[in-house]
Amino acid sequence: MRYTIVVLWTLIIGQLVGYIGGALNHQAYNPVTTFIVSLIAGLLVILIGFIAIPDKKKATAQK
């Protein structure tokens, strides 16, 4: 469930950033491109979070 929430918020914030960024650069807002980039960013955040969590078995074995 937490991964779903992360992707949902990434898509919402990504759309906001894409819209504001397009307006500031005087470019057309493309929601499909912004959606794809936001989705990739969300998956990267989930992947980093998954990799960064230490494994309890490995942590106790190293002591």
C-alpha positions as CSV (number, residue, x, y, z in Angstrom):
1,M,0.0,0.0,0.0
2,R,2.8,2.4,0.8
3,Y,4.2,1.9,-2.7
4,T,0.9,2.9,-4.2
5,I,0.8,6.1,-2.2
6,V,4.3,7.0,-3.2
7,V,3.5,6.5,-6.9
8,L,0.2,8.5,-6.5
9,W,1.9,11.4,-4.8
10,T,4.8,11.3,-7.3
11,L,2.3,11.5,-10.2
12,I,0.4,14.4,-8.6
13,I,3.5,16.4,-7.7
14,G,5.1,15.6,-11.1
15,Q,2.1,17.0,-12.9
16,L,2.2,20.2,-10.9
17,V,6.0,20.6,-11.5
18,G,5.5,19.8,-15.2
19,Y,2.8,22.4,-15.6
20,I,4.6,25.1,-13.7
21,G,7.9,24.3,-15.4
22,G,6.3,24.5,-18.8
23,A,4.7,27.9,-17.9
24,L,8.0,29.3,-16.7
25,N,9.9,28.2,-19.8
26,H,7.1,29.3,-22.2
27,Q,6.7,25.7,-23.5
28,A,3.5,23.7,-24.0
29,Y,2.4,21.5,-21.2
30,N,2.4,17.8,-22.3
31,P,0.7,15.7,-19.6
32,V,1.7,12.4,-21.2
33,T,5.4,13.1,-21.1
34,T,5.1,14.5,-17.6
35,F,3.2,11.4,-16.6
36,I,5.9,9.1,-17.9
37,V,8.7,11.1,-16.3
38,S,6.8,11.2,-13.0
39,L,6.2,7.5,-13.1
40,I,9.9,6.7,-13.7
41,A,10.9,9.1,-10.9
42,G,8.4,7.4,-8.5
43,L,9.7,3.9,-9.4
44,L,13.3,5.1,-8.8
45,V,12.3,6.5,-5.3
46,I,10.7,3.1,-4.5
47,L,13.8,1.3,-5.7
48,I,16.1,3.4,-3.7
49,G,14.0,2.9,-0.6
50,F,13.9,-0.8,-1.2
51,I,17.7,-1.0,-1.6
52,A,18.5,1.4,1.2
53,I,16.7,-0.6,3.9
54,P,19.4,-2.8,5.7
55,D,18.7,-6.5,6.1
56,K,18.4,-7.4,9.8
57,K,20.0,-10.8,9.2
58,K,23.1,-9.4,7.5
59,A,23.4,-6.6,10.1
60,T,23.5,-9.0,13.0
61,A,25.8,-11.4,11.2
62,Q,28.5,-8.7,10.7
63,K,28.7,-7.9,14.4
